[in-house]
Amino acid sequence: MPYIEAKLSIKLDDNQKSELQTKLTDVVSRDFSKPKAYIMANIEDDKSLYMAERKLDKGAYISVKLLGLATKPACQNLTKNICEILSNYGIDGSNVYVTYHPVDLWGWNGSMF
């Protein structure tokens, strides 16, 4: 039930996308105690991202939607982990935004969680 959306300015091949999806799913599962079986991820690469009116060669925007609320410490820890993961792709944490979106109602498989 978490949904991870990653928009990256860099180009990734299919193996890198799969690897990144796995790493992001792992940290979201661990840091928010959510089962991996319910985590969906969307990796969008080669996007035009701008920060402070300059185009980022290597930047990222990560959005995490989850059922219910998360604590600020859990979000802080996940932000740190996400930035560490992205550094392996040459993306510096100063060029990364991570946002968190709690959702009260979440449907799946014809019913509600």
C-alpha positions as CSV (number, residue, x, y, z in Angstrom):
1,M,0.0,0.0,0.0
2,P,2.9,2.4,-0.1
3,Y,3.4,3.8,-3.6
4,I,6.8,5.1,-4.5
5,E,7.2,7.4,-7.4
6,A,10.7,8.3,-8.5
7,K,11.4,10.9,-11.1
8,L,15.0,11.0,-12.1
9,S,16.9,13.3,-14.4
10,I,19.4,10.6,-15.3
11,K,18.8,7.8,-17.9
12,L,18.7,4.2,-16.5
13,D,18.6,0.9,-18.4
14,D,16.0,-1.7,-17.4
15,N,18.4,-3.5,-15.1
16,Q,19.2,-0.3,-13.2
17,K,15.4,0.6,-13.0
18,S,14.7,-2.9,-11.5
19,E,17.6,-2.6,-9.1
20,L,16.5,0.9,-7.9
21,Q,12.9,-0.3,-7.5
22,T,14.2,-3.2,-5.3
23,K,16.3,-0.9,-3.2
24,L,13.5,1.7,-2.7
25,T,11.0,-1.0,-1.9
26,D,13.4,-2.5,0.7
27,V,13.9,0.7,2.6
28,V,10.2,1.7,2.5
29,S,9.3,-1.8,3.7
30,R,11.8,-1.7,6.5
31,D,11.4,2.0,7.6
32,F,7.6,2.0,7.6
33,S,7.1,-1.7,8.6
34,K,5.0,-2.4,5.4
35,P,5.0,-5.7,3.6
36,K,6.8,-5.7,0.3
37,A,3.9,-7.6,-1.3
38,Y,1.8,-4.4,-1.2
39,I,4.4,-1.9,-2.3
40,M,4.1,-0.5,-5.8
41,A,6.9,1.6,-7.4
42,N,7.1,3.7,-10.5
43,I,10.5,4.7,-11.8
44,E,10.6,7.5,-14.4
45,D,14.0,8.4,-15.8
46,D,15.4,11.0,-18.2
47,K,13.1,13.7,-16.8
48,S,13.8,17.5,-17.0
49,L,14.1,18.5,-13.3
50,Y,15.0,22.1,-12.3
51,M,16.0,23.4,-8.9
52,A,16.8,27.1,-8.1
53,E,16.1,27.8,-11.8
54,R,18.8,25.5,-13.1
55,K,18.4,22.3,-14.9
56,L,19.7,19.3,-12.9
57,D,22.0,16.9,-14.7
58,K,21.7,14.6,-11.8
59,G,18.6,15.1,-9.6
60,A,15.6,13.3,-8.3
61,Y,12.1,13.8,-6.9
62,I,10.7,10.9,-4.8
63,S,7.1,10.8,-3.6
64,V,6.0,8.2,-1.1
65,K,2.3,7.7,-0.5
66,L,1.2,5.5,2.3
67,L,-1.9,4.3,4.2
68,G,-2.1,6.2,7.4
69,L,0.4,8.6,9.0
70,A,4.1,8.2,9.4
71,T,6.2,9.8,12.1
72,K,8.7,12.6,11.3
73,P,11.6,10.4,12.6
74,A,10.6,7.5,10.3
75,C,10.4,10.0,7.4
76,Q,13.8,11.5,8.3
77,N,15.3,8.0,8.4
78,L,13.8,7.1,5.0
79,T,14.9,10.3,3.4
80,K,18.5,9.6,4.6
81,N,18.3,6.0,3.2
82,I,16.8,7.2,-0.2
83,C,19.6,9.8,-0.6
84,E,22.2,7.1,0.1
85,I,20.7,4.9,-2.5
86,L,20.5,7.7,-5.1
87,S,24.2,8.6,-4.4
88,N,25.1,5.2,-5.9
89,Y,23.6,6.5,-9.2
90,G,25.6,9.8,-9.0
91,I,22.8,11.9,-7.6
92,D,23.8,14.1,-4.7
93,G,21.3,14.5,-1.8
94,S,21.3,18.3,-2.3
95,N,19.5,17.6,-5.6
96,V,16.9,15.3,-4.2
97,Y,13.4,16.2,-2.8
98,V,11.4,13.5,-1.0
99,T,7.8,14.1,-0.1
100,Y,5.4,12.0,2.0
101,H,1.7,11.8,1.5
102,P,-0.5,10.0,4.0
103,V,-3.7,8.6,2.5
104,D,-6.8,7.7,4.6
105,L,-8.6,5.5,2.1
106,W,-6.8,3.0,-0.1
107,G,-8.5,0.4,-2.3
108,W,-7.1,-2.8,-3.7
109,N,-8.4,-5.9,-5.4
110,G,-12.0,-4.8,-5.3
111,S,-12.1,-3.7,-1.6
112,M,-10.6,-1.3,0.9
113,F,-7.6,-1.7,3.3
